[in-house]
Amino acid sequence: MEKATEFVDGTINGIIWSILPWALLAAGLYFGFRTFFVQVRLVPQMLKAVAERPVPRDEKGNELAADDRMGISAFKAFTISAASRVGTGNIAGVALAISVGGPGAVFWMWIIALVGGATAFIESTLAQLWKSRDAEGHYHGGPAFYMTRGLGWKPLAAIFAVALSFTYGFVYNAIQTNSIVEAVGGSVGSDSVALKTVVAVIIAGLTAIVIFGGVTRIASVTQIIVPFMATAYILIGLVVVVLNIQEVPAMIALIVGHALGFKQVAGASIGLAFAYGMRRGLFSNEAGQGSAPNAAATATVSHPVKQGLVQALGVYFDTLVVCSITAFIVLLGPAVSYGRDDMQGASLTQSALADSVGAWGAHFITFVLFFLAFSSVIGNYYLAQANIEYLSESKTVMTLFRFGVLGFVFFGAYGSVPLVWALGDTMAGVMATINLIAIIPLAGVAIKLLKNFNDQRKQGIDPVFHRDMLPELKNVEVWDGSDSATRRGWVERRSLREFT
């Protein structure tokens, strides 16, 4: 596996990741300037939007019983995307970035999140605009849809759909299982084939039960798992910070100093900090990668911008909160040898937490990582499923794809840590490159929607969008007012105080 890892990481990723970080930063700054830094300016509206649940009403404003047309709420769509975001990238990935790139990698993860918030807003707003509704009234959409309907680039859309399906259905799910095996091995002190097989069978079995249950079951499972486990992890991280509060200023200085070259760290150059910070940041928060828009498109909201704001908030939650907790646990723990050849992921976080709170900390990481990684498998599958459905409506194709997912979940238990992460970096780079090619020329559409949203807020109403408000936008399938969440009769009478 060493030769395979050397080829993938040293050759392919060497090319992709010498260009992509700069492209992501440039695109994020471009979107930020064009939206007057919506990712910072509208944070209060993000918090309101994620909690909003449209109430079905008739044209006279009378409340109706909820029906299938209401689809998935903004919060459920948020948890589906969070399920793929919050997982191994936050626990194993951050530790991996620090062990290779040094503490400065954390700084660049923060930067890509702050800049990437604008990118996440643009891509998810576009996904909401050009979403599609199936016969059962459920919404679907994502980059493949806005590439086709917004740009007319069907070949690029097909390539992206294949890349995402392979990445999230296969590669990323192998990474999840791989990290679970690493964490379990760290807890029990074994990395035997028998242990790997047991873990693989359990994860594959649980995955099979859920993915054959459909999107509603996926949303229900992630809505429970993600908030609970993320909260538990954040709380234990805060305990570590409190226990080591006197060392926090020096830790922050180390992170910033190493990233900007003020402080040297043996074994980890500034270049490594930048490269691995950007890689792990993109893997974790996915801003610009084109994955989260697939979940964003499923939500029932009264205006596309609302879900764009929700997904921007997801980037902050993932990186500025959860990833930072891991970084603090690792950097406040025992001394780390940076620039290591034997890259450490979950095991490094385990040993660091155990150093701060006791031996039980290593088992706690295993417990949390198991559930977060499993929820990521579910979220990853859903994102891939949406693109398989774009490529083919065949039930046979979908069934074969599901078995393929189970196969890679099983395979991930046996792969080496460097190889599976290197493959993940390659596919993340491919997806982000394709997606950026699409959303940069479509940015003007998202800007128009944002202006429409802000104009309605200034009028004192909760924003609602109908496609006749911007008739120049073509190939918009929904947003005709038939969805009860977008009916003017009751939305326009709602006070702005309900949203701001």
Buried (B, 14 or more C-beta within 10 A) or exposed (E): EEEBBEEBBEEBBEEBBEEBBEBBBEBBBBBBEBBEBBBBEBBEBBEBBBEBEBEBBEEEEEEEEEEEBBBBBBBBBBBBBBBBBBBBBBBBBBBBBBBBBBBBBBBBBBBBBBBBBBBBBBBBBBBBBBBBBEEEEBBBBBBBBBBBBBBEBEEBBBBBBBBBBBBBBBBBBBBBBBBBBBBBBBBEEEEEEEBBBBBBEBBBEBBBEBBEEEBEBBBBBBBEBBBEBBEBBBEBBEBBBEEBEEBBEEBBEBBBBBBEEEBEBEBBBBEBBBBBBBBBBBBBBBBBBBBBBBBBBBBBBBBBBBBBBBBBBBBBBBBBBBBBBBBBBBBBBEEBEBBBEEBBBBBBBBBBBBBBBEEEBBBBBBBBBBBBBBBBBBBBBBBBBBBBBBBEEEEEEEEEBBEBBBBBBBBBBBBBBBBBBBBBBBBBBBBBBBBBBBBBEBBEBBBBBBEBBBEBBEEEBBBBBBBEBBEEBEEBBBBEBEBBBBBEEBBBEBEBEEBE
